[in-house]
Amino acid sequence: MFTIPTAVLVSGGGTNLQALIDRASEGKMPHVALKLVVSSNENAYALRRAENAGIPHAAIPRKGMTQEAFEEKLISLLEENGIRMIVLAGFMSILSADFIRRYENAILNVHPSLIPAFCGRGFYGLRVHEAALKRGVRVTGATVHLVNEIPDGGPILAQKAVEVLPGDTPEELQQRVMREAEWVLLPQCCENTAVRIIESAADRSKKGM
């Protein structure tokens, strides 16, 4: 079976990374090969999760480094490991348009709202849930989308709604959205995207015969 070498980019605790690791161990992402975890934060717990799962991992501290230098090191790591698909799972750095074009239609991001609500620059982590509660919405959720040069602006792959309960705190809502939506959608979309990449490569191969 063909698999797509995949890198997961992280910055924090790595709960979405753990969801991918768990689904892979259950055989639910047969076409996804988790080959690399890269963190922009050398103290991220996500690196421990990668180590526990036996996945090669590295930290490229973003602080004090130019965008160009950071992406140069990142690209070097990705190429060394033959990466063909990238998953942004709580990754707190914005990638340049040049980087995105290099991996066009092969970078996925999970966002903790139903895009286009509560998305774009400045909306990440608890900020998203704080904004949802402040606005008084009754339904929120998560979105997995392809990444383009516009923050949270790429084509949507999947969305799942999650109910907002009376008295929810941002932390409680965050946990429910992760459990009921993010951890469900992200593995599914990774598997579907890996299959698409494999099929596209097969089609190109046939046309080149």
C-alpha positions as CSV (number, residue, x, y, z in Angstrom):
1,M,0.0,0.0,0.0
2,F,1.2,3.5,-0.9
3,T,1.6,5.9,2.0
4,I,2.3,9.6,2.0
5,P,5.2,10.8,4.3
6,T,3.7,13.4,6.5
7,A,5.0,16.0,8.9
8,V,3.1,17.5,11.7
9,L,4.0,21.1,12.7
10,V,3.2,22.0,16.3
11,S,3.9,24.7,18.9
12,G,2.3,23.5,22.1
13,G,0.8,20.6,23.9
14,G,0.1,18.5,20.8
15,T,-3.4,17.2,21.5
16,N,-4.2,17.1,17.8
17,L,-0.9,15.4,17.1
18,Q,-1.9,12.8,19.7
19,A,-5.3,12.3,17.9
20,L,-3.3,11.6,14.7
21,I,-1.0,9.2,16.5
22,D,-3.9,7.4,18.1
23,R,-5.9,7.0,14.8
24,A,-2.8,5.8,13.0
25,S,-2.2,3.2,15.6
26,E,-5.8,2.1,15.2
27,G,-5.3,1.6,11.4
28,K,-7.6,4.5,10.5
29,M,-5.1,6.4,8.5
30,P,-3.6,3.6,6.3
31,H,-2.3,6.0,3.6
32,V,-0.7,8.4,6.1
33,A,2.9,7.8,7.3
34,L,3.7,10.1,10.3
35,K,7.4,10.6,9.6
36,L,8.3,13.9,11.3
37,V,7.1,16.3,14.0
38,V,8.6,19.8,14.0
39,S,7.9,22.4,16.8
40,S,8.5,26.1,16.7
41,N,8.9,25.9,20.5
42,E,11.6,23.7,21.9
43,N,9.7,23.2,25.2
44,A,6.5,22.0,23.5
45,Y,5.0,18.9,25.1
46,A,4.1,17.8,21.6
47,L,7.8,16.8,21.2
48,R,7.4,14.4,24.1
49,R,4.3,12.9,22.4
50,A,6.3,12.4,19.3
51,E,9.2,10.8,21.2
52,N,6.7,8.4,23.0
53,A,5.3,7.4,19.6
54,G,8.7,6.8,18.1
55,I,8.3,9.6,15.5
56,P,11.4,11.6,14.5
57,H,11.1,15.1,15.9
58,A,12.9,18.4,16.0
59,A,12.6,21.9,17.3
60,I,13.3,25.0,15.3
61,P,12.8,27.9,17.8
62,R,11.0,30.6,16.0
63,K,11.8,33.4,18.4
64,G,14.6,35.7,17.2
65,M,14.8,34.0,13.8
66,T,13.8,35.6,10.5
67,Q,10.9,34.1,8.5
68,E,13.4,33.2,5.8
69,A,15.9,31.5,8.1
70,F,13.1,29.6,9.9
71,E,11.6,28.3,6.7
72,E,15.0,27.4,5.2
73,K,15.7,25.2,8.2
74,L,12.1,23.8,8.1
75,I,12.4,23.0,4.4
76,S,15.7,21.3,4.9
77,L,14.1,19.0,7.5
78,L,11.1,18.3,5.4
79,E,13.2,17.4,2.3
80,E,15.6,15.2,4.4
81,N,12.6,13.1,5.5
82,G,10.9,13.0,2.1
83,I,7.8,14.8,3.3
84,R,4.9,15.2,0.9
85,M,2.1,16.3,3.2
86,I,2.1,18.8,6.1
87,V,-0.4,19.1,8.9
88,L,-0.6,22.3,11.0
89,A,-1.7,21.1,14.5
90,G,-1.6,24.1,16.9
91,F,1.3,25.6,14.9
92,M,1.6,29.2,15.9
93,S,3.7,30.6,13.0
94,I,2.4,32.0,9.8
95,L,4.0,30.4,6.7
96,S,5.1,32.5,3.7
97,A,3.4,32.4,0.3
98,D,6.6,30.9,-1.2
99,F,6.6,28.1,1.4
100,I,2.9,27.3,0.8
101,R,3.4,27.2,-3.0
102,R,6.2,24.7,-2.5
103,Y,3.6,22.3,-0.9
104,E,0.5,23.5,-2.7
105,N,-2.7,21.6,-1.8
106,A,-0.7,19.4,0.6
107,I,-0.8,21.6,3.8
108,L,-3.8,21.1,6.1
109,N,-4.8,23.2,9.1
110,V,-7.4,22.6,11.8
111,H,-9.2,25.7,13.2
112,P,-11.4,25.7,16.2
113,S,-14.5,27.4,14.7
114,L,-16.8,27.1,11.8
115,I,-15.0,29.2,9.3
116,P,-15.7,32.0,8.3
117,A,-16.7,32.7,11.9
118,F,-13.9,33.7,14.4
119,C,-11.0,33.1,12.1
120,G,-8.1,34.9,10.5
121,R,-5.2,36.8,12.1
122,G,-5.4,37.0,15.9
123,F,-7.9,34.1,16.2
124,Y,-6.2,31.1,17.8
125,G,-6.4,28.9,20.8
126,L,-8.6,30.1,23.6
127,R,-9.1,33.5,21.8
128,V,-11.5,31.8,19.4
129,H,-13.7,30.3,22.1
130,E,-13.6,33.5,24.1
131,A,-14.9,35.4,21.0
132,A,-17.6,32.8,20.4
133,L,-18.9,33.0,23.9
134,K,-18.7,36.8,23.9
135,R,-20.8,36.9,20.7
136,G,-23.3,34.5,22.3
137,V,-23.4,31.9,19.5
138,R,-25.3,28.7,20.3
139,V,-23.3,26.5,17.9
140,T,-19.6,26.5,17.2
141,G,-17.3,23.8,15.9
142,A,-14.1,23.1,14.0
143,T,-12.9,23.3,10.4
144,V,-10.1,21.5,8.5
145,H,-9.0,23.4,5.4
146,L,-6.1,23.5,3.0
147,V,-3.7,26.3,3.6
148,N,-3.1,29.2,1.2
149,E,-1.5,32.6,1.7
150,I,-4.6,34.0,3.5
151,P,-4.8,32.9,7.2
152,D,-7.7,30.4,7.5
153,G,-8.6,31.3,4.0
154,G,-7.9,28.1,2.1
155,P,-10.5,25.7,0.7
156,I,-12.6,24.0,3.4
157,L,-12.3,20.2,3.5
158,A,-14.6,19.4,6.4
159,Q,-16.6,21.1,9.2
160,K,-18.3,19.7,12.3
161,A,-20.7,21.6,14.6
162,V,-20.5,21.5,18.3
163,E,-23.2,22.8,20.7
164,V,-22.3,25.7,23.1
165,L,-23.8,24.9,26.5
166,P,-25.1,27.4,29.1
167,G,-22.4,28.5,31.5
168,D,-19.5,27.2,29.3
169,T,-16.1,28.6,30.0
170,P,-13.6,29.1,27.1
171,E,-11.7,26.1,28.5
172,E,-14.7,23.9,28.7
173,L,-15.8,24.8,25.2
174,Q,-12.2,24.3,23.9
175,Q,-12.2,20.8,25.3
176,R,-15.6,19.9,23.8
177,V,-14.6,21.2,20.3
178,M,-11.4,19.3,20.4
179,R,-13.1,16.1,21.5
180,E,-16.2,16.2,19.4
181,A,-14.8,17.9,16.2
182,E,-11.1,18.5,15.9
183,W,-10.0,15.0,16.9
184,V,-12.6,13.5,14.5
185,L,-12.1,15.6,11.5
186,L,-8.4,16.0,11.3
187,P,-7.5,12.3,10.9
188,Q,-10.3,11.8,8.4
189,C,-9.1,14.7,6.3
190,C,-5.5,13.6,6.5
191,E,-6.4,10.2,5.2
192,N,-8.6,11.7,2.4
193,T,-5.9,14.1,1.3
194,A,-3.2,11.4,1.3
195,V,-5.5,9.3,-1.0
196,R,-6.0,12.3,-3.3
197,I,-2.2,12.8,-3.5
198,I,-1.6,9.2,-4.3
199,E,-4.4,9.2,-7.0
200,S,-3.1,12.4,-8.5
201,A,0.4,11.0,-8.8
202,A,-1.0,7.8,-10.4
203,D,-2.9,9.9,-13.0
204,R,0.2,11.9,-13.8
205,S,2.1,8.7,-14.2
206,K,-0.4,7.3,-16.6
207,K,-0.4,10.4,-18.7
208,G,3.3,10.4,-18.9
209,M,3.4,6.8,-20.3
